[in-house]
C-alpha cells in the first residue's frame, strides 16, 4: 500500500497521519509521502500562517486535537469575542458609539437565532437547501450598513472564508463543531508550532532519533505527486523528480483546490460523477496577515483582544486581533481577509497591501501612529500545492454529491478535511476524516468490503 501526499495545509497533514496510523495498525508494509508545513517567521518571531486555532472546546465531547494540544502542553489562549461591540471602528472617525454598536450586535444575534431556526425547520421537513443570505432575506434583514456588514462578516465570512450568499445553510448552520465539541476557541501561540500535533501523531508509528527528528525511511519528503495511474491490479504514483512508486492502493489527501487544479493527472481520468462532485465544492481562501510595529498604539488589556473595522466595502480589512497577550512586547497585529479580498491582495505587491492597511489603521487610531516595520502576507490561493486554505460547503451541493467527493475510485481512495461530513474546514475534521478513510481502506483490504 502506498499513501501519497502533496503539499497541503497542516489540517491535511493531520489527515494523512491519521490514515497511516490506522493502516499500520493492520500490520502491513507502507510508504508515506508527506510534504509541507504551516509556520513562518516575521522578524524572528514564529507565527502560524495556516491553522491557528483549536475550534470546538468545552462541549460534551472532547475535541481530539484539543486533547493532543494539551498532551503536548502547547501554549494556547482563549479567544474572547464578547466585547466586540466596544471595539467597532468607523470607516472614518474612530469608535462607534457603544449604544449604537450594541444595538446592531443585538439585532445580529436575533437574526442569527432566526437563521438557526430556519435551518432546523428545513431539515425537519426535508426541504431543499438555501444559502445563509436567503435565510437573511426571509427575515427582511440583509446587512447593508458598514457596521451591519462588519458584524455579518465576523459571524460568517470570518468562520467559513466565504460570504453568506455562497455558503450552504443546511450544511453549515448550526455548526457541528460548536454543538459537538463546544463553543470555545483557543489560539495556538507556541514556539514549537501547531505542527507539533502532526509530529505527535507521526511519532506513534514512525521511527524518530534521539532528538525526536523523524528518520523513518517510509517517510519521503520533498516529493510532488503529479500522476496517479490505477487499474484493477494496483496503482502507480509518479512524482516530478521522476520517482515511481507502485502499490496495491493509494490514499490521496491533496486539498480539494489541488484536485480541482489538475496538478495530479489521473490515468485513466476520474469518472464524470467524481469530477463533477469535486468541482462543485469550494476551496475557500483565508488570509492571516501579520504586521510588526516599533511600539504599540492600540488598546490592550481585558476586552481588547479583537476589534473590527466597518467599511463600505464588504470584508475590507474587517477582522483584527492584537497579539500582546500571545506575544508580549512583540507589537504584533493580525488582520484577516478572505475570499475575493484574499485573491486581490495575493496579486499585488506586499508594499501596496501594507499601504492599504496603514491607511485603515490611521483611520482607526489617528495619523500619528508608526509605520509597520514588517509584514507577512501568505499566498495560499496562488500556491499550486494549496490553491486555498480550507473547504467550504456551498449552496447546491447535496449529501449525495458530498458522498461522491470522498468515495474511492477503484484502488484510489481520498481523504482530507474536505471529506469530513460534519467538520469540513477544521483540523479535527481532517484528523477524523483520516481515521474514517483508513477504516474504509482497511475493510477493503482485509475483508473485500470495497
C-alpha positions as CSV (number, residue, x, y, z in Angstrom):
1,X,0.0,0.0,0.0
2,X,1.2,3.5,-0.8
3,X,-0.1,6.6,0.9
4,X,0.7,9.7,-1.0
5,X,0.5,13.4,0.0
6,X,1.4,16.5,-1.9
7,X,1.9,19.9,-0.2
8,X,-1.3,20.8,1.5
9,X,-2.5,22.5,4.7
10,X,-1.5,21.4,8.2
11,X,-5.0,20.0,8.5
12,X,-4.4,17.7,5.6
13,X,-1.1,16.6,7.2
14,X,-3.2,15.6,10.2
15,X,-5.4,13.6,7.8
16,X,-2.7,11.6,6.2
17,X,-1.1,10.9,9.6
18,X,-4.4,9.6,10.9
19,X,-4.7,7.3,7.8
20,X,-1.2,6.0,8.2
21,X,-1.5,5.3,11.9
22,X,-4.7,3.3,11.3
23,X,-3.3,1.5,8.3
24,X,-0.1,0.5,10.0
25,X,-2.2,-1.0,12.8
26,X,-3.3,-3.5,10.2
27,X,0.4,-4.8,10.2
28,X,1.0,-4.1,6.5
29,X,4.1,-2.5,4.9
30,X,3.5,1.1,3.9
31,X,5.2,4.1,2.4
32,X,4.2,7.6,3.4
33,X,5.0,10.6,1.3
34,X,4.3,13.9,3.1
35,X,5.3,17.4,2.1
36,X,4.5,20.8,3.7
37,X,4.0,22.7,6.9
38,X,2.3,25.9,8.1
39,X,4.6,28.1,10.1
40,X,6.5,31.2,9.0
41,X,8.6,34.0,10.6
42,X,8.1,37.7,11.0
43,X,11.2,39.5,12.3
44,X,12.5,36.4,14.1
45,X,9.1,35.5,15.6
46,X,7.5,32.3,14.7
47,X,3.8,32.7,13.8
48,X,1.1,30.5,12.3
49,X,0.2,31.4,8.8
50,X,-2.0,28.3,8.4
51,X,-4.2,26.7,11.1
52,X,-4.1,28.8,14.2
53,X,-7.0,27.9,16.4
54,X,-8.3,24.8,18.1
55,X,-12.0,25.4,17.5
56,X,-14.6,23.5,19.4
57,X,-13.6,23.2,23.0
58,X,-15.6,22.9,26.2
59,X,-18.5,20.8,25.0
60,X,-20.0,17.4,25.7
61,X,-17.3,15.7,23.5
62,X,-13.6,16.1,23.7
63,X,-12.1,17.5,20.5
64,X,-9.2,15.1,19.6
65,X,-7.0,18.0,18.6
66,X,-7.5,19.8,21.9
67,X,-6.6,16.6,23.6
68,X,-3.3,16.4,21.7
69,X,-2.5,20.1,22.2
70,X,-2.9,19.6,26.0
71,X,-0.8,16.4,26.0
72,X,1.9,18.4,24.2
73,X,1.5,21.3,26.6
74,X,1.3,23.8,23.8
75,X,0.7,27.4,24.8
76,X,-2.8,28.5,23.9
77,X,-5.1,31.4,24.6
78,X,-8.8,31.6,24.8
79,X,-10.2,33.8,22.1
80,X,-12.8,36.1,23.6
81,X,-15.1,38.0,21.2
82,X,-17.5,39.2,23.9
83,X,-16.5,42.9,23.8
84,X,-16.6,43.4,20.0
85,X,-19.4,45.9,20.4
86,X,-17.0,48.1,22.3
87,X,-14.3,47.7,19.7
88,X,-16.1,48.6,16.5
89,X,-14.4,51.3,14.4
90,X,-16.0,53.5,11.8
91,X,-14.6,53.9,8.3
92,X,-13.6,57.4,9.3
93,X,-13.8,58.8,12.8
94,X,-12.8,56.3,15.4
95,X,-15.1,54.1,17.5
96,X,-18.8,53.7,17.1
97,X,-21.0,54.9,19.9
98,X,-21.3,52.0,22.3
99,X,-25.1,52.1,22.4
100,X,-25.3,52.2,18.6
101,X,-22.9,49.3,18.3
102,X,-24.6,47.2,20.9
103,X,-28.0,47.7,19.3
104,X,-26.5,46.4,16.0
105,X,-25.0,43.4,17.7
106,X,-28.3,42.6,19.4
107,X,-30.1,42.7,16.1
108,X,-27.4,40.5,14.6
109,X,-27.9,38.0,17.4
110,X,-31.6,37.9,16.9
111,X,-31.0,37.3,13.2
112,X,-28.6,34.5,13.9
113,X,-31.2,32.8,16.1
114,X,-33.7,33.2,13.3
115,X,-31.3,31.6,10.8
116,X,-30.6,28.7,13.1
117,X,-34.3,28.0,13.5
118,X,-34.9,28.2,9.7
119,X,-32.2,25.7,9.2
120,X,-33.6,23.3,11.8
121,X,-37.1,23.7,10.3
122,X,-35.9,23.0,6.7
123,X,-34.0,19.9,7.9
124,X,-37.0,18.6,9.9
125,X,-39.3,18.9,6.9
126,X,-36.6,17.7,4.4
127,X,-36.7,20.8,2.3
128,X,-34.2,21.9,-0.2
129,X,-31.1,23.8,0.8
130,X,-30.8,27.6,0.7
131,X,-27.9,30.0,1.2
132,X,-27.4,31.8,4.5
133,X,-28.1,35.0,2.6
134,X,-31.5,33.6,1.5
135,X,-32.4,33.0,5.2
136,X,-31.5,36.6,6.0
137,X,-33.8,37.7,3.2
138,X,-36.6,35.7,4.8
139,X,-36.4,38.0,7.8
140,X,-36.0,41.0,5.6
141,X,-32.8,41.8,7.4
142,X,-29.9,41.7,4.9
143,X,-26.9,43.7,6.3
144,X,-26.3,46.8,4.3
145,X,-24.7,49.5,6.5
146,X,-20.9,49.3,7.1
147,X,-21.5,48.4,10.8
148,X,-24.0,45.6,10.0
149,X,-21.8,44.2,7.2
150,X,-18.8,44.1,9.5
151,X,-20.8,42.2,12.2
152,X,-22.1,39.9,9.5
153,X,-18.5,39.4,8.2
154,X,-17.3,38.4,11.7
155,X,-20.2,35.9,12.0
156,X,-19.9,34.1,8.7
157,X,-17.0,35.1,6.4
158,X,-14.6,35.0,9.3
159,X,-15.7,31.4,10.0
160,X,-16.3,30.0,6.6
161,X,-14.0,32.2,4.5
162,X,-16.8,32.8,2.0
163,X,-19.8,35.2,2.2
164,X,-23.4,34.2,3.2
165,X,-24.6,34.3,-0.5
166,X,-22.3,31.3,-1.2
167,X,-22.5,29.2,2.0
168,X,-25.0,26.4,2.5
169,X,-27.5,26.9,5.3
170,X,-28.4,23.3,5.9
171,X,-24.9,22.0,6.0
172,X,-23.2,24.8,7.9
173,X,-25.8,26.1,10.4
174,X,-25.8,25.2,13.2
175,X,-22.1,24.3,13.2
176,X,-21.5,20.7,14.3
177,X,-18.0,21.7,15.6
178,X,-19.6,24.0,18.2
179,X,-22.6,21.8,19.0
180,X,-20.5,18.7,19.4
181,X,-17.2,19.9,20.8
182,X,-18.1,23.3,22.4
183,X,-18.2,26.9,21.6
184,X,-14.7,28.0,22.8
185,X,-11.8,28.5,20.5
186,X,-8.1,28.6,21.6
187,X,-5.4,30.4,19.7
188,X,-2.1,28.4,19.4
189,X,0.9,30.6,20.1
190,X,3.7,28.2,20.9
191,X,7.3,28.3,19.5
192,X,7.0,24.6,18.7
193,X,4.2,25.4,16.4
194,X,0.8,23.9,15.7
195,X,2.6,21.4,13.5
196,X,3.7,19.7,16.8
197,X,0.3,17.9,16.6
198,X,1.3,16.4,13.3
199,X,4.6,15.1,14.7
200,X,2.8,13.8,17.8
201,X,0.6,11.6,15.6
202,X,3.5,10.6,13.4
203,X,5.8,9.5,16.2
204,X,3.2,6.9,17.2
205,X,4.2,4.8,14.2
206,X,7.2,6.4,12.5
207,X,10.8,5.9,13.7
208,X,12.5,9.0,15.3
209,X,16.0,9.6,16.5
210,X,17.1,10.7,20.0
211,X,16.4,14.4,19.0
212,X,12.9,13.4,18.1
213,X,13.6,14.0,14.4
214,X,11.7,11.6,12.3
215,X,14.2,9.4,10.4
216,X,11.8,6.7,9.2
217,X,12.7,5.7,5.6
218,X,9.0,5.2,4.9
219,X,8.6,9.0,5.1
220,X,9.6,10.6,1.9
221,X,9.7,14.4,1.9
222,X,10.0,17.0,-0.9
223,X,8.0,14.9,-3.4
224,X,5.5,16.4,-5.7
225,X,2.9,13.8,-6.9
226,X,1.9,14.7,-10.5
227,X,0.5,11.4,-11.8
228,X,-1.5,8.5,-10.4
229,X,-2.3,5.6,-12.7
230,X,-4.7,2.9,-11.5
231,X,-6.2,-0.3,-12.6
232,X,-7.8,-3.4,-11.1
233,X,-4.3,-4.8,-10.4
234,X,-2.8,-1.8,-8.5
235,X,-1.6,1.8,-8.7
236,X,1.5,3.7,-9.9
237,X,2.4,7.0,-8.5
238,X,4.9,9.3,-10.2
239,X,6.5,12.5,-8.9
240,X,8.0,15.5,-10.6
241,X,11.6,14.3,-9.8
242,X,11.0,11.2,-11.9
243,X,10.5,8.8,-9.0
244,X,7.9,6.0,-9.4
245,X,6.1,4.1,-6.6
246,X,3.9,1.1,-7.1
247,X,1.4,-0.3,-4.7
248,X,-1.9,-2.0,-4.2
249,X,-3.8,1.1,-3.2
250,X,-3.3,4.8,-3.0
251,X,-4.7,7.3,-0.5
252,X,-4.9,10.9,-1.8
253,X,-5.1,13.7,0.7
254,X,-4.5,16.6,-1.6
255,X,-6.8,19.6,-0.9
256,X,-10.0,19.9,-2.9
257,X,-8.4,23.0,-4.5
258,X,-5.4,21.0,-5.7
259,X,-7.7,18.2,-7.0
260,X,-9.6,20.9,-9.0
261,X,-6.5,22.4,-10.4
262,X,-5.3,19.4,-12.3
263,X,-1.9,19.2,-10.6
264,X,-2.3,15.5,-10.3
265,X,-3.0,13.7,-13.6
266,X,-5.2,10.6,-13.0
267,X,-4.8,7.8,-15.6
268,X,-7.4,6.9,-16.6
269,X,-9.4,10.1,-15.9
270,X,-11.5,10.0,-12.9
271,X,-15.2,9.2,-13.8
272,X,-17.5,12.1,-14.6
273,X,-19.5,11.6,-11.3
274,X,-16.3,12.1,-9.3
275,X,-15.1,15.1,-11.2
276,X,-18.5,16.8,-11.1
277,X,-18.8,16.3,-7.4
278,X,-15.2,17.7,-6.7
279,X,-15.7,20.7,-8.9
280,X,-18.9,21.8,-7.2
281,X,-17.3,22.0,-3.7
282,X,-15.4,25.2,-2.8
283,X,-11.8,25.8,-1.7
284,X,-12.0,29.0,0.3
285,X,-9.2,31.4,0.9
286,X,-8.5,32.7,4.5
287,X,-5.5,35.0,4.7
288,X,-3.9,35.9,8.1
289,X,-1.7,39.0,7.6
290,X,0.8,39.7,10.4
291,X,2.3,43.2,11.0
292,X,5.0,44.2,13.4
293,X,5.4,47.7,14.7
294,X,8.2,49.6,16.6
295,X,5.8,50.2,19.5
296,X,2.1,49.6,20.5
297,X,-0.6,52.2,19.7
298,X,-3.7,50.1,20.1
299,X,-5.7,49.4,23.3
300,X,-4.6,46.4,25.3
301,X,-5.9,44.6,28.4
302,X,-9.2,42.8,29.1
303,X,-11.8,43.1,26.4
304,X,-9.5,44.4,23.7
305,X,-8.3,41.2,22.1
306,X,-10.4,41.5,18.9
307,X,-11.6,44.6,17.1
308,X,-13.3,45.3,13.8
309,X,-13.2,47.9,11.1
310,X,-16.5,48.8,9.4
311,X,-16.0,49.8,5.8
312,X,-18.5,50.3,3.0
313,X,-16.7,47.6,1.0
314,X,-17.6,44.1,2.4
315,X,-14.6,42.4,4.0
316,X,-12.1,45.2,3.6
317,X,-9.6,44.6,6.4
318,X,-12.5,44.0,8.8
319,X,-11.2,41.4,11.3
320,X,-8.4,42.4,13.7
321,X,-6.6,40.8,16.6
322,X,-4.0,42.3,18.8
323,X,-1.5,39.7,20.0
324,X,0.1,41.4,23.0
325,X,-1.1,38.5,25.3
326,X,0.2,35.8,22.9
327,X,3.5,37.6,22.0
328,X,4.2,40.0,24.8
329,X,6.3,43.0,23.8
330,X,6.5,42.0,20.1
331,X,3.9,44.6,19.0
332,X,2.1,42.3,16.5
333,X,-1.2,42.9,14.9
334,X,-3.1,40.3,12.9
335,X,-5.7,41.2,10.3
336,X,-7.7,38.6,8.4
337,X,-9.1,38.9,4.9
338,X,-11.0,36.2,2.9
339,X,-12.4,35.2,-0.5
340,X,-12.1,37.9,-3.2
341,X,-10.1,40.2,-1.0
342,X,-7.6,37.4,-0.4
343,X,-7.2,36.8,-4.1
344,X,-6.9,40.6,-4.8
345,X,-4.2,41.0,-2.2
346,X,-2.3,38.0,-3.4
347,X,-1.9,39.6,-6.8
348,X,-0.4,42.9,-5.6
349,X,3.0,43.7,-4.0
350,X,3.2,43.5,-0.2
351,X,4.1,47.2,-0.2
352,X,0.6,48.0,-1.7
353,X,-1.1,45.8,0.9
354,X,0.9,47.5,3.7
355,X,-0.1,50.9,2.4
356,X,-3.7,49.9,2.4
357,X,-3.5,48.5,5.9
358,X,-1.7,51.6,7.3
359,X,-4.5,53.8,5.8
360,X,-7.1,51.7,7.7
361,X,-5.1,51.8,10.9
362,X,-4.7,55.6,10.6
363,X,-8.5,55.9,10.1
364,X,-9.0,53.9,13.3
365,X,-6.2,55.3,15.5
366,X,-5.1,58.6,14.0
367,X,-2.4,59.9,11.7
368,X,0.4,59.8,14.2
369,X,0.8,56.0,14.5
370,X,4.2,54.5,13.5
371,X,4.7,52.7,10.2
372,X,4.8,48.9,10.3
373,X,8.4,47.6,10.2
374,X,7.4,44.2,8.7
375,X,4.5,42.5,7.1
376,X,3.9,38.8,6.4
377,X,1.3,38.0,3.7
378,X,0.6,34.3,2.9
379,X,-0.4,33.4,-0.6
380,X,-2.4,30.2,-0.2
381,X,-4.5,30.7,-3.4
382,X,-1.6,31.3,-5.6
383,X,0.4,28.3,-4.3
384,X,-0.1,25.3,-6.6
385,X,0.3,23.0,-3.6
386,X,-2.6,24.5,-1.7
387,X,-4.9,26.6,-4.0
388,X,-6.7,28.0,-0.9
389,X,-6.8,27.2,2.8
390,X,-9.8,25.0,3.6
391,X,-13.1,23.9,2.0
392,X,-16.4,25.5,2.4
393,X,-19.8,23.7,1.7
394,X,-21.5,25.9,-0.9
395,X,-25.2,26.1,-1.7
396,X,-26.3,23.4,-4.2
397,X,-24.1,20.5,-3.1
398,X,-26.3,17.7,-1.8
399,X,-25.3,14.9,0.6
400,X,-25.2,12.5,-2.3
401,X,-22.7,14.7,-4.1
402,X,-20.6,15.1,-1.0
403,X,-20.5,11.3,-0.6
404,X,-19.1,11.1,-4.1
405,X,-16.3,13.6,-3.2
406,X,-15.0,11.2,-0.6
407,X,-15.9,8.0,-2.4
408,X,-13.0,5.8,-3.7
409,X,-12.5,5.2,-7.4
410,X,-11.2,1.6,-7.8
411,X,-8.0,1.4,-5.8
412,X,-7.7,5.2,-5.4
413,X,-9.0,6.5,-2.0
414,X,-9.5,10.1,-0.9
415,X,-9.2,11.8,2.5
416,X,-8.6,15.3,3.9
417,X,-10.8,17.9,5.7
418,X,-13.0,18.3,2.6
419,X,-14.1,14.6,3.1
420,X,-15.3,15.2,6.7
421,X,-19.1,15.3,6.5
422,X,-19.7,17.3,9.7
423,X,-16.3,19.0,10.3
424,X,-15.0,20.1,6.9
425,X,-12.8,23.1,7.1
426,X,-11.3,22.2,10.5
427,X,-8.2,20.5,11.7
428,X,-10.2,18.0,13.8
429,X,-12.2,17.3,10.6
430,X,-9.1,16.4,8.7
431,X,-8.0,14.1,11.6
432,X,-11.3,12.4,11.9
433,X,-11.7,12.1,8.2
434,X,-8.3,10.4,8.0
435,X,-9.4,7.8,10.5
436,X,-12.6,7.1,8.6
437,X,-10.8,6.8,5.3
438,X,-8.3,4.4,6.8
439,X,-11.1,2.2,8.2
440,X,-12.7,2.2,4.8
441,X,-9.5,1.2,3.1
442,X,-8.7,-1.5,5.7
443,X,-12.1,-3.0,5.3
444,X,-11.5,-3.3,1.6
445,X,-8.0,-4.8,2.0
446,X,-8.9,-7.3,4.7
447,X,-12.5,-8.2,4.1
448,X,-13.1,-7.3,0.5
449,X,-15.7,-4.7,1.5
450,X,-14.9,-2.3,-1.3
